[in-house]
Amino acid sequence: MKIALIGIFPSGTYEMFDEMIPKDLFEIEIIDTQEKYEALTDAEIMVLRLFKITKADIERNQNLKLIQKWGAGYDTVDIEAAGKQGVYVANSPGANAYAVSEIAILQILAVYRNLIIQDEAMRKGEWTKTVYVDRSYCILNKVVGLVGCGNIGKDVAKRVQAFGATVQYYDMYRMSQEEEAKLGMTYVEMDELFKTSDIISLHLPLNEHTKHIVNRDKLALMKNTAIIINTSRGGIIKEDDLIEALEKNQILGAGLDCIENEPVQASDPILSAPNVTLTPHIGGTSADLLVHMVPLMVNNIIAFGRGNEVNYVVNKQYLK
C-alpha cells in the first residue's frame, strides 16, 4: 500500500516512518510541496500535517482508503466527502496534548505578566517595573475554566493546579463524579464558567457547533480582570467581538495560538488589538514531538494495513 506523507513534518519524521513501517506492506512517498500534492493520484493512505484535504483531493486519489491526521484537529479534512467515498479519517488524540498544554500555560503567564509589552519596552531602554503592576496577576488562587475537557484540557488542569489554581470545566460530555473528584475538577454550565472564571482556556474542535461559540454575548459575561486563552482553533472565537472587548477593556487580555485567518496577513485587525499575545499555531509543534506522534500513527496504519480495526476514526457518521 502506498503511504503519502503530505505536508511539512519535524526533522526526523521521515526516518522514523521508514524505520517503523513494514516494507512488505507499505511504500512511502514524501509530498512536501503543493505542486507534488496536486499531482498525487495514487495514494492509498495519506498522513496529513498542515495541508488540507478537499473533496477534489479525495476524488483524485481513487484508491484512497485511510487519511491519518497528525494531531487531534481534523478541520482541514473534508470528513464528509471522505466518508461518502468509504475513506476512514483518523486523528491522533493525546499524542501532542502535553505540547499544547505547555503553550496554554505559556500564554496564561505571558498575558498575566504582560511579557511581550514588557520585553518590547526593555528593548527600547524603558524601565517598566511599576507601569503594569495594576494589570499583573499570578495563577495562584485563580479559577481556571476549561471549555472542552479532553486530553489537552485535562493536561492543562493538572498544570494550573500545580500553580495553585482551582479548575472548573464545561464539556458536552460530562465526566463521572468519581473522575471529577479524582482530577479535582468541578463541572459548571458554560455561561456560569464565563461569569466566574479568572482564566478561560479553550480546548475544542472546530466544527459547525463550535464556530464562533465565543462571541460578544459570552465575552460580556467575563470579569473585566479575566483573560481568555485559545490554543485550539481560531474560528472558535469570533475575532471581531474579541477585538471589541479588548479595545473596551471589557476583559483583561487574550492569548491566542490560533487566529481565524491563518496564516496571518499584515492587515489582520487582530495584530492591532490591545493586550493580546499571539503565537503562530505552534502548540502542537516541537522538535521532540515526533517521538510520541509517529508511533501512534504508525501503529494505526499498520493495524489498518493488516485488516484490523482502525482507531480514532472521526468520520464514522459519514462512512458507507
matplotlib code that plots the C-alpha trace (Angstrom):
import matplotlib.pyplot as plt

x = [0.0, 1.2, 1.6, 1.9, 3.4, 1.7, 2.9, 5.8, 7.0, 9.5, 13.1, 13.4, 9.8, 10.5, 13.4, 11.2, 8.4, 10.8, 12.2, 8.9, 6.8, 6.9, 8.4, 6.4, 3.2, 3.9, 5.9, 6.3, 6.2, 7.1, 4.8, 6.2, 5.0, 1.6, 2.7, 3.6, 0.3, -1.8, -0.1, -0.7, -3.3, -2.3, -2.2, -3.9, -3.0, -2.4, -0.6, -1.5, 0.1, -0.6, -2.1, -5.8, -7.7, -10.7, -13.3, -11.4, -8.2, -10.1, -11.7, -8.3, -6.9, -9.4, -7.6, -7.5, -8.6, -7.3, -6.4, -4.3, -4.1, -1.1, -2.6, -6.1, -7.6, -9.2, -11.0, -8.5, -10.1, -13.5, -14.5, -18.0, -16.6, -14.1, -16.8, -19.0, -16.1, -15.5, -12.3, -11.5, -10.3, -8.4, -6.7, -4.0, -5.6, -3.4, -0.1, 0.6, -1.5, 1.5, 2.9, -0.4, -0.9, 2.5, 1.6, -1.6, 0.4, 2.9, 0.1, -1.5, 1.7, 2.6, -0.8, -1.0, 2.5, 2.5, 5.5, 5.5, 4.9, 7.5, 10.1, 9.4, 9.8, 13.1, 14.5, 13.6, 15.5, 12.4, 12.2, 8.6, 8.9, 5.9, 4.0, 1.9, 1.5, -2.2, -2.8, -0.3, -1.6, -0.4, -2.2, -2.2, -5.8, -7.4, -10.3, -9.4, -12.4, -11.8, -14.2, -13.7, -12.0, -10.4, -6.7, -5.4, -7.9, -7.1, -3.4, -3.9, -5.9, -3.1, -0.6, -2.6, -3.4, 0.4, 0.4, -2.3, -5.4, -8.8, -10.4, -13.9, -14.9, -17.7, -17.9, -20.7, -19.9, -19.6, -17.2, -18.4, -18.4, -15.7, -13.4, -14.1, -13.2, -10.0, -8.9, -10.0, -12.4, -15.9, -18.5, -20.4, -22.6, -20.9, -22.4, -21.5, -18.0, -17.6, -19.1, -16.9, -13.6, -10.4, -8.8, -10.7, -8.9, -10.5, -9.9, -12.5, -12.5, -13.7, -17.0, -20.5, -21.4, -18.3, -17.6, -17.9, -19.1, -17.2, -18.8, -20.0, -22.5, -20.1, -17.3, -19.8, -20.2, -16.5, -14.9, -13.0, -9.9, -10.3, -8.3, -9.1, -6.7, -7.2, -4.8, -7.4, -8.7, -9.2, -12.7, -14.0, -13.7, -15.5, -12.5, -14.3, -16.1, -12.9, -11.2, -14.1, -13.9, -10.2, -10.5, -13.2, -11.3, -14.2, -11.6, -8.0, -6.4, -6.2, -3.6, -4.1, -2.1, -4.5, -6.5, -9.4, -7.5, -4.3, -1.6, -1.6, -1.7, -0.1, -3.5, -5.3, -7.1, -6.0, -2.5, -3.6, -5.7, -4.5, -3.5, -3.3, -0.4, -0.1, 1.8, 1.5, -0.4, 2.7, 1.1, 1.4, 4.8, 8.2, 11.3, 10.8, 7.0, 7.5, 8.7, 5.1, 3.2, 4.8, 4.4, 0.7, 0.1, 2.3, 0.5, -2.8, -1.6, -0.2, -3.4, -5.4, -3.0, -3.4, -7.1, -7.6, -9.8, -8.8, -8.5, -9.6, -11.9, -13.6, -16.0, -17.9, -21.2, -20.4, -18.9, -20.9]
y = [0.0, 3.5, 5.9, 9.6, 11.8, 15.1, 18.4, 19.7, 17.4, 17.9, 16.7, 13.0, 12.1, 10.6, 8.5, 7.3, 6.3, 4.5, 2.6, 1.6, 0.8, -2.8, -2.8, -5.8, -3.9, -0.3, 2.0, 5.7, 8.8, 12.2, 15.0, 18.3, 20.9, 21.9, 21.0, 17.5, 17.2, 18.4, 15.8, 13.0, 10.4, 7.0, 7.4, 4.6, 6.2, 9.8, 11.1, 14.8, 17.8, 21.4, 20.8, 20.5, 17.6, 18.6, 16.6, 17.1, 15.7, 12.6, 12.0, 12.5, 9.6, 6.8, 4.1, 6.2, 4.2, 6.0, 9.6, 9.7, 13.1, 14.4, 15.7, 15.9, 18.5, 17.4, 20.5, 20.6, 17.4, 17.1, 14.2, 14.0, 13.6, 11.1, 9.0, 9.0, 7.7, 5.0, 6.6, 6.4, 9.6, 9.1, 11.6, 11.3, 12.2, 12.8, 12.5, 16.2, 17.0, 17.9, 20.2, 22.1, 22.4, 23.9, 26.6, 27.2, 27.8, 29.9, 32.1, 32.4, 33.6, 35.9, 37.6, 37.7, 39.1, 41.4, 39.6, 40.9, 44.5, 44.5, 42.9, 45.4, 48.3, 46.9, 46.7, 50.4, 51.2, 51.8, 50.5, 49.5, 47.8, 49.5, 50.5, 47.4, 46.4, 47.0, 44.6, 41.9, 38.7, 35.3, 32.0, 31.1, 31.1, 31.8, 29.9, 28.4, 27.5, 24.9, 24.8, 21.3, 18.7, 16.0, 15.0, 18.6, 20.1, 17.5, 18.2, 22.0, 21.3, 19.3, 22.0, 25.0, 23.1, 22.8, 26.6, 26.7, 27.3, 25.6, 24.2, 24.1, 22.9, 22.6, 19.8, 18.3, 15.0, 15.4, 13.2, 10.9, 12.4, 9.9, 11.1, 14.8, 14.1, 12.2, 15.1, 17.8, 19.5, 20.9, 20.8, 24.0, 25.2, 27.3, 30.7, 30.1, 29.3, 32.5, 34.5, 33.0, 32.1, 34.3, 32.4, 30.7, 28.2, 26.8, 23.1, 22.4, 21.1, 23.5, 22.4, 23.7, 23.5, 25.3, 28.0, 31.4, 29.8, 32.5, 35.7, 39.1, 37.6, 35.2, 37.8, 40.1, 37.6, 37.7, 39.6, 42.7, 41.1, 37.8, 36.5, 34.1, 31.6, 29.8, 27.0, 25.0, 26.7, 30.3, 30.1, 29.2, 32.8, 35.5, 37.7, 41.0, 40.6, 39.7, 42.8, 45.0, 43.5, 44.1, 47.7, 48.5, 46.8, 44.5, 41.8, 42.0, 40.2, 37.3, 34.7, 33.2, 30.4, 30.4, 33.0, 33.0, 33.6, 31.6, 32.3, 35.8, 38.7, 42.1, 43.8, 41.4, 43.6, 41.1, 42.4, 45.9, 44.7, 45.7, 43.3, 40.2, 37.8, 35.9, 32.8, 31.2, 28.0, 26.3, 24.5, 21.0, 21.7, 20.9, 19.1, 16.2, 15.8, 13.1, 10.5, 10.4, 11.2, 8.9, 5.6, 6.3, 7.0, 4.1, 1.6, 2.7, 2.5, -1.0, -2.2, -0.9, -2.5, -5.8, -5.6, -4.8, -2.1, 1.5, 3.5, 7.2, 7.3, 10.7, 10.3, 7.2, 9.0, 9.5, 6.1, 3.9]
z = [0.0, -0.8, 2.0, 1.1, 3.8, 3.0, 4.5, 6.4, 9.3, 12.1, 11.3, 11.7, 10.9, 7.6, 9.0, 11.9, 9.5, 7.3, 10.2, 11.7, 8.6, 7.4, 3.9, 2.9, 3.4, 2.5, 0.4, 1.4, -0.8, 0.5, -0.6, 0.7, -1.8, -3.0, -6.6, -5.6, -3.7, -6.7, -8.9, -6.4, -7.7, -6.4, -2.6, -0.6, 2.8, 3.4, 6.5, 6.8, 8.5, 7.7, 4.2, 3.5, 2.0, 0.0, -1.8, -5.0, -3.5, -2.3, -5.7, -7.4, -5.4, -6.3, -4.3, -1.1, 1.9, 5.0, 6.0, 9.1, 10.7, 12.6, 15.9, 17.2, 14.9, 11.7, 10.4, 7.5, 6.1, 4.4, 6.6, 5.0, 1.5, 2.7, 4.4, 1.4, -0.6, 2.0, 3.3, 7.0, 8.7, 11.9, 14.2, 16.8, 20.1, 23.1, 21.3, 21.4, 24.5, 26.6, 24.0, 23.5, 27.3, 27.6, 25.1, 27.1, 30.2, 28.4, 27.1, 30.5, 32.0, 29.2, 29.3, 33.1, 33.5, 30.4, 29.0, 25.4, 26.2, 29.0, 26.6, 23.9, 26.4, 27.7, 24.2, 23.8, 27.0, 29.1, 32.7, 33.2, 36.5, 38.1, 35.0, 34.7, 38.3, 38.3, 35.5, 36.5, 38.2, 39.4, 38.7, 42.4, 43.8, 40.5, 39.0, 35.7, 33.4, 30.7, 27.7, 26.5, 28.6, 26.5, 26.8, 26.4, 28.8, 31.5, 31.0, 31.4, 34.5, 36.0, 35.2, 36.6, 39.7, 40.3, 40.3, 43.0, 40.8, 41.1, 38.0, 36.6, 33.2, 30.7, 28.1, 26.1, 27.7, 31.5, 33.3, 36.1, 39.6, 40.5, 37.7, 38.6, 42.2, 41.1, 38.8, 41.3, 38.8, 39.0, 36.3, 35.5, 32.6, 30.0, 31.0, 34.6, 33.6, 31.7, 34.6, 37.4, 35.8, 36.1, 33.2, 30.4, 28.2, 25.1, 24.1, 21.4, 17.8, 15.2, 13.6, 12.9, 16.5, 17.9, 15.3, 17.0, 20.2, 21.9, 20.8, 22.1, 24.4, 26.0, 26.3, 28.0, 30.8, 31.7, 34.6, 33.5, 35.1, 33.3, 30.3, 27.6, 26.0, 22.7, 21.7, 19.7, 16.5, 15.6, 14.4, 17.8, 18.8, 16.8, 16.4, 15.7, 19.0, 20.9, 19.5, 20.5, 24.1, 24.3, 23.0, 25.5, 28.4, 29.0, 29.6, 30.8, 27.8, 25.5, 24.5, 21.0, 19.5, 16.6, 14.7, 12.4, 9.2, 9.0, 8.0, 9.4, 7.0, 7.8, 7.6, 10.1, 12.7, 15.5, 15.1, 16.3, 19.2, 22.7, 25.4, 23.2, 22.9, 19.6, 18.5, 15.0, 15.9, 17.4, 20.3, 18.7, 17.2, 18.7, 17.6, 20.0, 19.4, 16.8, 19.4, 20.7, 17.5, 14.9, 16.8, 17.4, 13.7, 12.5, 14.8, 13.5, 9.8, 10.4, 12.0, 9.0, 6.5, 8.2, 8.2, 11.9, 13.4, 12.8, 16.0, 16.5, 13.4, 13.4, 10.4, 11.3, 10.8, 7.1, 6.2, 3.9]

ax = plt.figure().add_subplot(projection="3d")
ax.plot(x, y, z, "-o")
ax.set_aspect("equal")
plt.show()
